Amino acid sequence: MGYKLISTWKMSYHKMGEVKRMLKKKYSLQEIIETVITDVENNPDFHSVGFGGLPNREGVVELDAGYMDGDSLAFGAISAVRNIKNPILVASSLIKDRTNNYLTGKGAEKYAKENGFKTRKMLTKKAQEKYLNKVKEESHDTVCVIGKDLNGSMAVGVSTSGLFMKHPGRVGDSPIIGSGFYCDSQIGGAAATGVGEDIMRGCLSISVVNYMKQGLDAQKACERALFTYLERVNNKPDEISLIALDKDGNYGGCSTLEDFPFVVLDENNEAKLMAYKGKEKRVIETDDQWLANYKGD
């Protein structure tokens, strides 16, 4: 069996490249997923996740995160939280109990502070400037990581700051189990990124997992879930991307975007930056020319 991981966007590539070192130090799957995501959360250069995330229409950064253990189906999620340094750590801590697994707003912030999670002013000067200038920037990209360990155990984690200039309290798909993420070690895991309202209408992550349950591999399951949904809504959504990892270690990714980058690795190979070509409906391994042309996170 062996370790397998997949993550969304180029912004996760750096830390995914260090996973092999983490495996040698016997990090658990949960610790690896948390570490990859917190690396993105802590980087102010990425404006759709964590510190430096773009604010809502009142100039406040609100964050969402979710985590699911594929063995027990336990999950944890938080949404619309302010000034929590690493939302993924708070979300993953909530899997330990049978209830109170999804906390939002002030209640989630209270839980985080009572349990010693670090706080931080999340609005950076650069993000504030974009807000004050009302710079139009499509930024609703979620960092998602799905993993499978040597024992076949699987898990998924996600984190985002959501839409730029969103209404205060708006929550997208990311912390919503079945829409933004889902994982069952007996089948596989999936996660979504893009416009949350569109993803929620199709409950796309559980849709991918259900197609894997029917026998499709991860790539075909992503494509079936996305294209079936697009047909249902007359191909209107233009920013939805999916990743998946099945129980056999096969990975998949698809998107409505022209270029959707994602990272894959296992314990025998270095991290690879792949991309799904939306118009061509195929996955490629990126090269220097692709990197030179790609301007996103």
DAVEN-V637717 format. One record per residue. N is the residue number from 1. RES is the residue in one letter. PSI is psi in whole degrees, -180 to 180 (none if undefined). D_LAST is the distance of its C-alpha to the last C-alpha in Angstrom with 1 decimal. Layout:
N & RES & PSI & D_LAST
N & RES & PSI & D_LAST
This chain:
1 & M & -91 & 31.3
2 & G & 161 & 28.8
3 & Y & 138 & 25.4
4 & K & 140 & 22.5
5 & L & 150 & 19.0
6 & I & 141 & 16.1
7 & S & 158 & 12.7
8 & T & 146 & 9.8
9 & W & 157 & 6.3
10 & K & -26 & 5.5
11 & M & -18 & 5.2
12 & S & -6 & 8.8
13 & Y & -43 & 10.0
14 & H & -53 & 11.7
15 & K & -31 & 13.8
16 & M & -29 & 14.6
17 & G & -15 & 16.1
18 & E & 2 & 18.5
19 & V & -38 & 19.8
20 & K & -39 & 22.7
21 & R & -39 & 23.9
22 & M & -35 & 23.7
23 & L & -39 & 25.8
24 & K & -27 & 28.4
25 & K & 10 & 28.7
26 & K & 34 & 29.4
27 & Y & 144 & 26.5
28 & S & 166 & 26.9
29 & L & -42 & 24.4
30 & Q & -43 & 23.8
31 & E & -38 & 23.3
32 & I & -47 & 20.7
33 & I & -45 & 18.7
34 & E & -42 & 19.1
35 & T & -43 & 18.1
36 & V & -44 & 14.8
37 & I & -41 & 13.9
38 & T & -30 & 15.5
39 & D & -41 & 13.6
40 & V & -42 & 10.3
41 & E & -35 & 12.7
42 & N & -7 & 14.2
43 & N & 113 & 11.3
44 & P & -9 & 11.6
45 & D & -14 & 8.6
46 & F & 117 & 6.5
47 & H & 18 & 8.4
48 & S & 4 & 8.8
49 & V & 134 & 10.4
50 & G & -142 & 13.5
51 & F & 123 & 14.4
52 & G & 0 & 12.9
53 & G & 150 & 12.3
54 & L & 143 & 13.6
55 & P & 172 & 17.3
56 & N & -174 & 19.7
57 & R & -8 & 22.3
58 & E & 7 & 24.4
59 & G & 20 & 21.8
60 & V & 135 & 21.4
61 & V & 122 & 18.4
62 & E & 134 & 19.4
63 & L & 148 & 17.8
64 & D & 150 & 18.4
65 & A & 157 & 18.5
66 & G & 156 & 20.5
67 & Y & 143 & 22.0
68 & M & 135 & 24.6
69 & D & 120 & 27.0
70 & G & -17 & 28.0
71 & D & -50 & 31.5
72 & S & -12 & 32.8
73 & L & 15 & 30.5
74 & A & 144 & 30.2
75 & F & 161 & 27.2
76 & G & 145 & 26.1
77 & A & 148 & 23.9
78 & I & 155 & 23.5
79 & S & 157 & 22.4
80 & A & 39 & 22.5
81 & V & 149 & 22.8
82 & R & 138 & 22.7
83 & N & 32 & 22.3
84 & I & 119 & 22.0
85 & K & -47 & 20.0
86 & N & 88 & 19.0
87 & P & -33 & 19.5
88 & I & -34 & 19.1
89 & L & -36 & 22.1
90 & V & -46 & 24.1
91 & A & -47 & 23.4
92 & S & -26 & 24.3
93 & S & -20 & 27.4
94 & L & -3 & 28.7
95 & I & -10 & 29.4
96 & K & -19 & 32.6
97 & D & 160 & 34.7
98 & R & -30 & 35.9
99 & T & 179 & 35.4
100 & N & 41 & 33.3
101 & N & -19 & 30.1
102 & Y & 113 & 28.1
103 & L & 147 & 28.3
104 & T & 157 & 27.0
105 & G & -136 & 27.0
106 & K & -32 & 29.8
107 & G & -41 & 31.1
108 & A & -40 & 28.0
109 & E & -40 & 27.7
110 & K & -45 & 31.4
111 & Y & -46 & 31.0
112 & A & -45 & 28.1
113 & K & -40 & 30.2
114 & E & -26 & 33.4
115 & N & 15 & 31.8
116 & G & 15 & 30.5
117 & F & 143 & 26.8
118 & K & 145 & 25.3
119 & T & 161 & 24.6
120 & R & 143 & 22.6
121 & K & 117 & 22.0
122 & M & -13 & 18.4
123 & L & 115 & 18.2
124 & T & 165 & 17.1
125 & K & -41 & 18.7
126 & K & -43 & 15.6
127 & A & -37 & 14.9
128 & Q & -38 & 18.7
129 & E & -41 & 18.9
130 & K & -39 & 16.5
131 & Y & -48 & 18.8
132 & L & -33 & 22.0
133 & N & -1 & 21.1
134 & K & 44 & 19.9
135 & V & 125 & 17.0
136 & K & 113 & 16.0
137 & E & 117 & 12.4
138 & E & 111 & 11.5
139 & S & 92 & 9.6
140 & H & 42 & 11.0
141 & D & 126 & 8.5
142 & T & 135 & 10.5
143 & V & 124 & 10.1
144 & C & 139 & 13.2
145 & V & 128 & 15.3
146 & I & 137 & 18.7
147 & G & 158 & 21.2
148 & K & 131 & 24.8
149 & D & -174 & 27.1
150 & L & -25 & 30.2
151 & N & -1 & 32.4
152 & G & 2 & 30.5
153 & S & 143 & 29.3
154 & M & 158 & 26.0
155 & A & 163 & 23.6
156 & V & 143 & 20.4
157 & G & 149 & 18.3
158 & V & 152 & 15.7
159 & S & 142 & 14.4
160 & T & 160 & 12.9
161 & S & 1 & 13.9
162 & G & -166 & 14.5
163 & L & 139 & 15.0
164 & F & 135 & 15.0
165 & M & 29 & 18.8
166 & K & 161 & 19.9
167 & H & 138 & 23.6
168 & P & 132 & 24.4
169 & G & -7 & 24.8
170 & R & 135 & 22.8
171 & V & 130 & 21.5
172 & G & -156 & 19.4
173 & D & -24 & 19.6
174 & S & -47 & 17.7
175 & P & 4 & 20.8
176 & I & 111 & 23.2
177 & I & 134 & 24.7
178 & G & -28 & 25.0
179 & S & -62 & 22.4
180 & G & -23 & 19.1
181 & F & 153 & 20.4
182 & Y & 146 & 23.6
183 & C & 132 & 25.1
184 & D & 115 & 28.6
185 & S & -23 & 29.4
186 & Q & -10 & 32.2
187 & I & -60 & 29.9
188 & G & -177 & 26.2
189 & G & 157 & 23.1
190 & A & 156 & 20.4
191 & A & 158 & 17.5
192 & A & 156 & 15.8
193 & T & 145 & 12.8
194 & G & -150 & 13.1
195 & V & 113 & 16.0
196 & G & -39 & 18.1
197 & E & -39 & 21.4
198 & D & -42 & 21.2
199 & I & -40 & 20.2
200 & M & -35 & 23.1
201 & R & -28 & 25.6
202 & G & -1 & 25.3
203 & C & 57 & 24.9
204 & L & -31 & 22.6
205 & S & -46 & 22.0
206 & I & -28 & 25.8
207 & S & -44 & 26.4
208 & V & -46 & 24.5
209 & V & -39 & 26.5
210 & N & -37 & 29.7
211 & Y & -35 & 29.2
212 & M & -37 & 28.7
213 & K & -32 & 31.9
214 & Q & -7 & 33.7
215 & G & -4 & 33.0
216 & L & 145 & 29.9
217 & D & 175 & 27.5
218 & A & -43 & 23.9
219 & Q & -48 & 22.6
220 & K & -33 & 25.6
221 & A & -42 & 25.3
222 & C & -47 & 21.8
223 & E & -43 & 22.9
224 & R & -45 & 26.2
225 & A & -47 & 24.8
226 & L & -50 & 22.3
227 & F & -31 & 24.7
228 & T & -41 & 27.6
229 & Y & -44 & 25.9
230 & L & -38 & 24.9
231 & E & -39 & 28.5
232 & R & -36 & 29.8
233 & V & 22 & 28.0
234 & N & 36 & 28.6
235 & N & 30 & 25.1
236 & K & -46 & 24.0
237 & P & 138 & 20.6
238 & D & 7 & 17.9
239 & E & 77 & 14.7
240 & I & 133 & 15.5
241 & S & 146 & 14.1
242 & L & 146 & 16.1
243 & I & 157 & 16.4
244 & A & 157 & 19.8
245 & L & 123 & 21.9
246 & D & 172 & 25.6
247 & K & -19 & 28.5
248 & D & 0 & 29.2
249 & G & 5 & 25.8
250 & N & 138 & 24.6
251 & Y & 161 & 21.0
252 & G & 154 & 19.6
253 & G & 141 & 16.7
254 & C & 166 & 17.0
255 & S & 159 & 15.5
256 & T & -10 & 16.7
257 & L & 156 & 13.7
258 & E & -40 & 14.4
259 & D & 117 & 11.5
260 & F & 104 & 10.2
261 & P & 143 & 9.0
262 & F & 161 & 10.7
263 & V & 138 & 12.5
264 & V & 150 & 16.3
265 & L & 161 & 19.0
266 & D & 178 & 22.6
267 & E & -13 & 25.0
268 & N & -9 & 26.3
269 & N & 150 & 23.2
270 & E & 162 & 20.2
271 & A & 137 & 16.7
272 & K & 136 & 15.6
273 & L & 113 & 12.4
274 & M & 171 & 13.6
275 & A & 139 & 12.8
276 & Y & 125 & 14.9
277 & K & 106 & 16.2
278 & G & -44 & 17.2
279 & K & -34 & 20.0
280 & E & -15 & 21.4
281 & K & 54 & 21.0
282 & R & 158 & 20.4
283 & V & 136 & 18.3
284 & I & 159 & 17.7
285 & E & 129 & 16.8
286 & T & 158 & 14.4
287 & D & -175 & 16.0
288 & D & -38 & 15.7
289 & Q & -42 & 16.2
290 & W & -45 & 13.4
291 & L & -38 & 11.0
292 & A & -31 & 12.7
293 & N & -21 & 12.3
294 & Y & 128 & 8.7
295 & K & -3 & 7.0
296 & G & -180 & 3.8
297 & D & none & 0.0
